[in-house]
Amino acid sequence: MLEQIRERLQAAFAPSELEVLDEGHKHAGHAGEGKGHFHVRIVSAAFAGQTPLKRHRMVYAAVEGLMDNGIHALSIDARSGE
């Protein structure tokens, strides 16, 4: 799942920085038994001039189809690098 997320974000945003972390261990005992919890830190010029909400929506659009099909929760830190 990590690689699928990375590939989609790389293709959509050509980021200068990209980190995708599996944080399932922090959610053991929660819904999905701690599986499918990820954190994304991404820096891309594609986010320039966008509000934080719009940046999150852009990331969610890039991983569409993976939400509830491998991704249970996604924490996002998206920046333009400016």
C-alpha positions as CSV (number, residue, x, y, z in Angstrom):
1,M,0.0,0.0,0.0
2,L,2.9,2.4,0.8
3,E,4.2,2.0,-2.7
4,Q,0.8,2.6,-4.3
5,I,0.4,5.8,-2.4
6,R,3.9,6.9,-3.3
7,E,3.4,6.2,-7.0
8,R,0.1,8.0,-7.2
9,L,1.4,11.1,-5.4
10,Q,4.6,11.1,-7.4
11,A,2.7,11.0,-10.7
12,A,0.1,13.6,-9.6
13,F,2.5,16.2,-8.1
14,A,6.1,15.5,-9.0
15,P,7.0,16.5,-5.4
16,S,10.4,17.8,-4.4
17,E,9.9,15.9,-1.1
18,L,7.7,12.9,-0.4
19,E,7.4,10.8,2.7
20,V,4.8,8.2,3.3
21,L,4.7,6.5,6.7
22,D,2.7,3.5,7.9
23,E,1.4,4.6,11.3
24,G,-0.7,1.5,11.9
25,H,1.3,0.7,15.0
26,K,0.0,3.8,16.6
27,H,-3.6,2.6,16.1
28,A,-3.5,-1.0,17.3
29,G,-6.9,-1.9,18.7
30,H,-8.7,0.6,16.6
31,A,-11.0,-0.1,13.6
32,G,-9.1,-2.2,11.1
33,E,-6.8,-3.4,13.9
34,G,-4.3,-0.7,13.2
35,K,-4.0,-1.4,9.5
36,G,-4.4,1.3,6.8
37,H,-3.3,4.3,8.9
38,F,-0.8,6.4,6.9
39,H,0.9,9.8,7.2
40,V,1.9,11.7,4.1
41,R,4.4,14.6,4.1
42,I,4.6,16.1,0.6
43,V,6.2,19.3,-0.8
44,S,5.2,20.3,-4.4
45,A,5.0,23.4,-6.5
46,A,1.5,22.1,-7.4
47,F,0.3,23.3,-4.0
48,A,1.5,26.9,-4.5
49,G,-1.3,29.4,-3.9
50,Q,-3.7,26.7,-2.6
51,T,-5.3,26.7,0.8
52,P,-4.6,23.8,3.2
53,L,-8.1,22.5,2.6
54,K,-7.6,22.5,-1.2
55,R,-4.2,20.8,-0.8
56,H,-5.8,18.0,1.2
57,R,-8.5,17.6,-1.4
58,M,-5.9,17.4,-4.1
59,V,-4.1,14.6,-2.2
60,Y,-7.3,12.7,-1.6
61,A,-8.1,13.0,-5.3
62,A,-4.8,11.5,-6.2
63,V,-5.4,8.4,-3.9
64,E,-9.0,8.0,-4.9
65,G,-10.0,4.4,-5.0
66,L,-7.5,3.5,-2.2
67,M,-9.6,5.2,0.5
68,D,-11.6,2.4,2.3
69,N,-9.8,0.0,0.0
70,G,-6.5,-0.2,1.9
71,I,-6.4,3.3,3.5
72,H,-8.4,3.6,6.6
73,A,-7.0,7.0,7.8
74,L,-4.7,9.5,6.1
75,S,-2.9,12.3,7.9
76,I,-1.6,14.9,5.4
77,D,1.1,17.6,5.6
78,A,1.1,19.2,2.2
79,R,3.2,22.3,1.4
80,S,4.2,24.3,-1.6
81,G,7.9,24.7,-0.6
82,E,7.7,28.5,-0.9
